[in-house]
Amino acid sequence: MIVQPGWKILTLDYVAQHFDRFPVPVVTPLVNFFTGLLPEGMRKKYRRVVASGMMVFARKTVVREQRKLSVVIPAFNEAATFEPLMEAVLRKEVPGLEIEVVVVESNSTDGTRELAQKFQDHPRVQLILEDQPRGKGHAVRTGLARSRGDFILIQDADLEYDLEDYDALLEPLIAGRAAFTLGARHGGSAWKMRQFTGQPLLSTALNAGHWFFTTLVNVLFLQRLKDPFTMFKVFRRDCLYGLRFECNRFDFDFELLIKLLRKGYQPIELPVNYRSRSFKEGKKVSMFGDPISWLKACFKLRFTRVDPMAEIAVPAQGPARNLSTAGQPAPAKA
């Protein structure tokens, strides 16, 4: 479903005539005064303005007897944690939901691909094998395009997050109280986010960066979010309808969040458990390159129009319609 403001196409002359017909003290004289100062061309120019109503667009869909959750797992060089994570996800049960697991393996060099292939025949697993690593964002986009669930949850292939938080994050969606939830790590406290034993300077630098980018997003997009960059982004599948994504690395976290915000979805933030791993343990964020891409993403998305109506007229082409993979080769399925 897409909700947009009710737009009207009006001229300033029309607005002035409206206030002449339905006078409002103070407002009518001011409108007439300022309209009279403008040249005729400006008064008669058509302008798109927001009216008092709203427009709601929806498409017919089949209501399933049992709804489905798609857990999208991008995996690259995570041999130490991948197998226990998969076993935990496949054991996980959420009342009222069937769970499918969409694994996108990006041609790891440490044995993760071989571990992933052990699960390729599992009835609840879709295994997508990429021919080369193109970044976490690219892998998530590929997974989104292949997901078939009513709800989508993004799960990294490490063990930084607690799977027991699935239930709390999904409850507002299942109950219909929200369309989009975020798992705020340590209650959203930036200075508790990452604490590495024996590496206080690294912890402080990463936490300061988190605070800076959180503040930047809040200022640019008029939000009051505590942890906008959490991996735990959980949303209804239809939230993605009409959106296209371009980012391939960790800037995808920004792109996904901001496009959902600009489409009109306001997330509920819920506290989740989190244990950050260090670079020695496999953290892949670049301390210098990635922050630059995050800045670019923030400012580009602030001034780029996000139009969820742009692709509504495109004929349906299977379950991956409109989700993110235009311009990409079709991923191979094991």
C-alpha positions as CSV (number, residue, x, y, z in Angstrom):
1,M,0.0,0.0,0.0
2,I,1.2,3.5,-0.8
3,V,-0.2,6.6,0.9
4,Q,0.5,10.0,-0.5
5,P,-0.8,13.5,0.2
6,G,-3.8,14.7,-1.8
7,W,-2.4,16.9,-4.5
8,K,-4.2,19.7,-6.5
9,I,-3.1,21.8,-9.4
10,L,-4.0,25.4,-8.8
11,T,-3.1,28.9,-9.8
12,L,-2.6,31.9,-7.5
13,D,-5.6,33.6,-9.2
14,Y,-7.8,30.6,-8.3
15,V,-6.6,30.8,-4.7
16,A,-7.4,34.5,-4.5
17,Q,-10.9,33.9,-6.0
18,H,-11.5,31.2,-3.5
19,F,-10.8,33.5,-0.6
20,D,-13.0,36.2,-2.2
21,R,-15.9,33.7,-2.3
22,F,-15.2,32.4,1.2
23,P,-13.7,35.3,3.1
24,V,-11.4,34.7,6.1
25,P,-10.5,37.7,8.3
26,V,-6.9,38.9,7.8
27,V,-6.1,36.1,5.4
28,T,-8.3,37.2,2.5
29,P,-6.9,40.8,2.4
30,L,-3.3,39.5,2.7
31,V,-3.8,37.0,-0.2
32,N,-5.4,39.7,-2.4
33,F,-2.6,42.2,-1.5
34,F,0.3,39.9,-2.3
35,T,-1.4,38.4,-5.4
36,G,-1.9,41.9,-6.7
37,L,1.8,42.6,-6.5
38,L,2.7,39.6,-8.8
39,P,2.8,39.8,-12.6
40,E,0.0,38.1,-14.5
41,G,2.3,35.2,-15.7
42,M,3.0,34.2,-12.1
43,R,-0.6,34.5,-11.0
44,K,-1.8,32.2,-13.8
45,K,1.0,29.6,-13.6
46,Y,-0.2,26.2,-12.5
47,R,1.3,24.9,-9.3
48,R,1.2,21.5,-7.5
49,V,0.1,22.0,-3.9
50,V,-0.9,19.7,-1.1
51,A,-4.6,19.6,-0.3
52,S,-6.3,18.4,2.8
53,G,-7.0,14.9,1.7
54,M,-4.8,11.9,0.9
55,M,-4.5,9.3,-1.8
56,V,-4.2,5.6,-1.0
57,F,-3.0,3.1,-3.6
58,A,-3.1,-0.6,-3.0
59,R,-3.0,-3.8,-5.0
60,K,-5.0,-7.0,-4.7
61,T,-3.1,-9.8,-3.0
62,V,-3.9,-13.3,-1.8
63,V,-4.3,-13.6,2.0
64,R,-2.5,-16.7,3.2
65,E,-3.9,-19.0,5.9
66,Q,-0.5,-18.8,7.5
67,R,1.7,-15.8,7.0
68,K,5.4,-16.1,6.2
69,L,8.6,-14.5,7.5
70,S,11.6,-14.2,5.1
71,V,15.0,-14.1,7.0
72,V,17.6,-12.7,4.5
73,I,21.1,-13.7,5.4
74,P,24.0,-12.2,3.4
75,A,27.2,-14.3,4.0
76,F,30.8,-13.6,3.1
77,N,33.8,-15.1,5.0
78,E,31.8,-16.0,8.1
79,A,32.9,-19.6,8.5
80,A,33.3,-19.3,12.3
81,T,29.7,-18.4,12.9
82,F,27.7,-19.3,9.8
83,E,26.8,-22.9,10.7
84,P,25.7,-22.3,14.4
85,L,23.7,-19.2,13.2
86,M,21.9,-21.3,10.5
87,E,21.1,-24.0,13.0
88,A,19.7,-21.4,15.4
89,V,17.6,-19.7,12.7
90,L,16.2,-23.0,11.5
91,R,15.3,-24.0,15.1
92,K,13.6,-20.6,15.6
93,E,9.8,-20.6,15.8
94,V,7.5,-17.5,15.8
95,P,3.9,-18.4,16.6
96,G,1.6,-17.8,13.6
97,L,4.5,-17.5,11.1
98,E,6.1,-19.9,8.7
99,I,9.8,-19.0,8.3
100,E,11.9,-19.2,5.1
101,V,15.6,-18.5,5.1
102,V,17.2,-16.7,2.1
103,V,20.9,-17.1,2.2
104,V,23.0,-15.1,-0.3
105,E,26.6,-16.4,-0.3
106,S,29.1,-14.2,-2.0
107,N,31.9,-16.6,-3.0
108,S,33.8,-16.7,0.3
109,T,37.4,-17.8,0.5
110,D,37.3,-19.2,4.1
111,G,34.9,-22.2,3.6
112,T,31.6,-20.3,4.2
113,R,30.3,-21.4,0.8
114,E,30.9,-25.1,1.5
115,L,29.1,-24.7,4.8
116,A,26.2,-22.9,3.1
117,Q,25.9,-25.7,0.6
118,K,25.1,-28.2,3.4
119,F,21.7,-26.4,3.8
120,Q,20.8,-26.2,0.1
121,D,18.4,-29.1,0.2
122,H,16.6,-27.9,3.4
123,P,12.9,-27.3,2.5
124,R,12.9,-23.9,4.2
125,V,16.2,-22.6,2.7
126,Q,16.8,-20.7,-0.5
127,L,20.5,-20.7,-1.3
128,I,21.7,-18.1,-3.7
129,L,25.3,-18.3,-4.8
130,E,27.0,-15.2,-6.1
131,D,29.9,-15.5,-8.5
132,Q,31.9,-12.8,-6.7
133,P,31.6,-10.6,-3.6
134,R,29.9,-7.3,-4.5
135,G,29.2,-6.0,-1.0
136,K,26.7,-6.6,1.8
137,G,24.2,-4.3,0.2
138,H,24.3,-6.1,-3.1
139,A,23.7,-9.4,-1.3
140,V,20.8,-8.1,0.7
141,R,19.2,-6.6,-2.4
142,T,19.5,-10.0,-4.1
143,G,17.9,-11.7,-1.1
144,L,15.1,-9.2,-1.0
145,A,14.2,-9.8,-4.6
146,R,13.9,-13.6,-3.9
147,S,12.0,-13.3,-0.7
148,R,8.4,-14.5,-0.6
149,G,7.4,-13.7,2.9
150,D,4.8,-11.3,4.2
151,F,7.4,-9.9,6.5
152,I,11.2,-9.5,6.0
153,L,13.9,-9.5,8.6
154,I,17.6,-9.0,7.7
155,Q,20.0,-11.2,9.7
156,D,23.8,-10.9,9.4
157,A,25.8,-14.1,9.3
158,D,27.6,-13.4,12.5
159,L,26.4,-13.8,16.1
160,E,26.3,-10.1,17.2
161,Y,22.5,-10.1,17.5
162,D,20.2,-12.3,19.6
163,L,17.6,-14.3,17.7
164,E,15.4,-14.3,20.7
165,D,14.6,-10.7,19.8
166,Y,12.7,-11.8,16.7
167,D,9.4,-12.2,18.6
168,A,9.4,-8.6,20.0
169,L,10.4,-7.1,16.7
170,L,7.7,-8.9,14.8
171,E,4.9,-8.5,17.3
172,P,3.9,-5.0,16.2
173,L,3.8,-6.1,12.5
174,I,1.8,-9.3,13.2
175,A,-0.7,-7.3,15.3
176,G,-1.0,-4.6,12.6
177,R,0.2,-1.8,14.8
178,A,3.3,-1.0,12.7
179,A,4.8,-1.7,9.3
180,F,8.5,-1.2,10.2
181,T,10.5,-1.9,13.3
182,L,14.1,-1.3,14.3
183,G,16.1,-3.1,17.0
184,A,17.9,-0.5,19.0
185,R,21.1,-1.9,20.3
186,H,21.7,-1.3,24.1
187,G,18.6,0.8,24.2
188,G,20.0,3.1,21.5
189,S,22.9,4.4,23.7
190,A,25.7,5.2,21.2
191,W,28.4,5.1,23.9
192,K,27.5,1.6,25.0
193,M,27.2,0.3,21.4
194,R,30.7,-1.0,21.0
195,Q,33.1,-1.8,23.8
196,F,36.2,-3.8,22.9
197,T,38.5,-5.2,25.6
198,G,41.8,-3.5,25.5
199,Q,40.8,-1.2,22.7
200,P,39.2,1.9,24.3
201,L,40.3,4.2,21.5
202,L,38.7,2.0,18.8
203,S,35.5,1.7,20.8
204,T,35.3,5.5,21.3
205,A,36.0,6.2,17.6
206,L,33.3,3.8,16.4
207,N,30.8,5.0,18.9
208,A,31.5,8.7,18.1
209,G,31.0,7.9,14.4
210,H,27.7,6.2,15.2
211,W,26.6,9.3,17.2
212,F,27.6,11.6,14.4
213,F,25.8,9.7,11.6
214,T,22.7,9.2,13.8
215,T,22.5,12.9,14.5
216,L,23.1,13.6,10.8
217,V,20.2,11.4,9.7
218,N,17.9,12.8,12.4
219,V,18.7,16.4,11.3
220,L,18.4,15.8,7.6
221,F,15.2,13.8,7.8
222,L,13.5,15.3,10.9
223,Q,13.7,12.1,13.0
224,R,14.4,11.2,16.6
225,L,15.9,7.8,16.0
226,K,18.3,6.2,18.5
227,D,19.9,3.5,16.4
228,P,19.0,3.9,12.7
229,F,21.8,1.7,11.5
230,T,20.9,-1.5,13.4
231,M,21.0,-4.7,11.3
232,F,17.6,-5.6,12.8
233,K,15.4,-3.9,10.2
234,V,12.1,-5.7,10.1
235,F,9.2,-4.7,7.8
236,R,6.2,-5.8,5.8
237,R,7.2,-6.9,2.4
238,D,4.8,-4.4,0.8
239,C,6.8,-1.5,2.2
240,L,9.3,-2.2,-0.6
241,Y,6.8,-1.9,-3.3
242,G,7.8,0.8,-5.9
243,L,11.3,1.3,-4.4
244,R,14.5,0.7,-6.2
245,F,17.9,0.4,-4.5
246,E,21.4,1.1,-5.8
247,C,23.9,0.8,-2.9
248,N,26.1,-2.2,-2.7
249,R,28.1,-1.9,0.5
250,F,27.2,-0.9,4.1
251,D,25.6,2.3,2.7
252,F,22.7,0.1,1.8
253,D,21.7,0.3,5.5
254,F,21.3,4.1,5.0
255,E,19.5,3.7,1.7
256,L,17.0,1.2,2.9
257,L,16.2,3.2,6.1
258,I,15.9,6.6,4.4
259,K,13.8,5.4,1.5
260,L,11.3,3.8,3.8
261,L,11.3,7.0,5.9
262,R,10.7,9.1,2.8
263,K,8.0,6.8,1.6
264,G,6.2,7.6,4.8
265,Y,6.9,4.7,7.1
266,Q,7.8,5.7,10.7
267,P,9.7,2.8,12.5
268,I,9.1,1.7,16.0
269,E,12.4,1.3,17.9
270,L,12.6,-1.6,20.3
271,P,15.6,-2.5,22.5
272,V,17.6,-5.6,21.5
273,N,20.7,-7.5,22.8
274,Y,24.0,-6.9,21.0
275,R,27.6,-8.0,21.3
276,S,29.8,-6.2,18.9
277,R,32.8,-8.0,17.4
278,S,36.1,-6.4,16.8
279,F,38.0,-6.2,13.5
280,K,40.2,-9.1,14.7
281,E,37.0,-11.1,15.0
282,G,35.9,-10.3,11.4
283,K,34.2,-6.9,11.4
284,K,34.3,-5.8,7.7
285,V,33.4,-2.1,7.9
286,S,36.2,0.2,6.5
287,M,37.1,2.9,8.9
288,F,37.8,5.4,6.1
289,G,36.1,4.3,2.9
290,D,32.6,3.5,4.3
291,P,32.0,6.7,6.2
292,I,32.6,8.6,2.9
293,S,30.0,6.5,1.2
294,W,27.6,7.0,4.1
295,L,27.9,10.8,3.8
296,K,27.3,10.6,0.0
297,A,24.2,8.4,0.6
298,C,22.7,10.8,3.2
299,F,23.0,13.9,1.1
300,K,22.1,12.3,-2.2
301,L,19.0,10.7,-0.6
302,R,18.0,14.0,1.1
303,F,17.8,15.8,-2.2
304,T,16.8,12.9,-4.6
305,R,13.1,12.5,-5.1
306,V,11.8,9.2,-3.8
307,D,8.7,8.4,-5.9
308,P,7.0,5.1,-4.9
309,M,4.5,5.5,-7.7
310,A,7.2,5.5,-10.4
311,E,6.9,1.8,-11.1
312,I,3.3,1.0,-10.4
313,A,2.5,0.6,-14.1
314,V,5.2,-2.0,-14.7
315,P,3.7,-5.4,-15.4
316,A,4.3,-8.0,-12.7
317,Q,7.2,-10.4,-13.5
318,G,7.1,-12.8,-10.6
319,P,7.7,-12.4,-6.9
320,A,10.8,-10.2,-7.3
321,R,8.9,-7.3,-8.9
322,N,10.2,-3.8,-8.2
323,L,12.3,-4.7,-5.2
324,S,15.9,-3.8,-6.0
325,T,17.7,-5.8,-8.7
326,A,17.3,-3.8,-11.9
327,G,20.6,-3.8,-13.8
328,Q,21.9,-6.9,-12.1
329,P,22.4,-10.4,-13.5
330,A,20.0,-12.9,-12.2
331,P,21.5,-14.7,-9.2
332,A,22.3,-18.3,-9.5
333,K,20.3,-20.7,-7.4
334,A,22.0,-23.8,-6.0
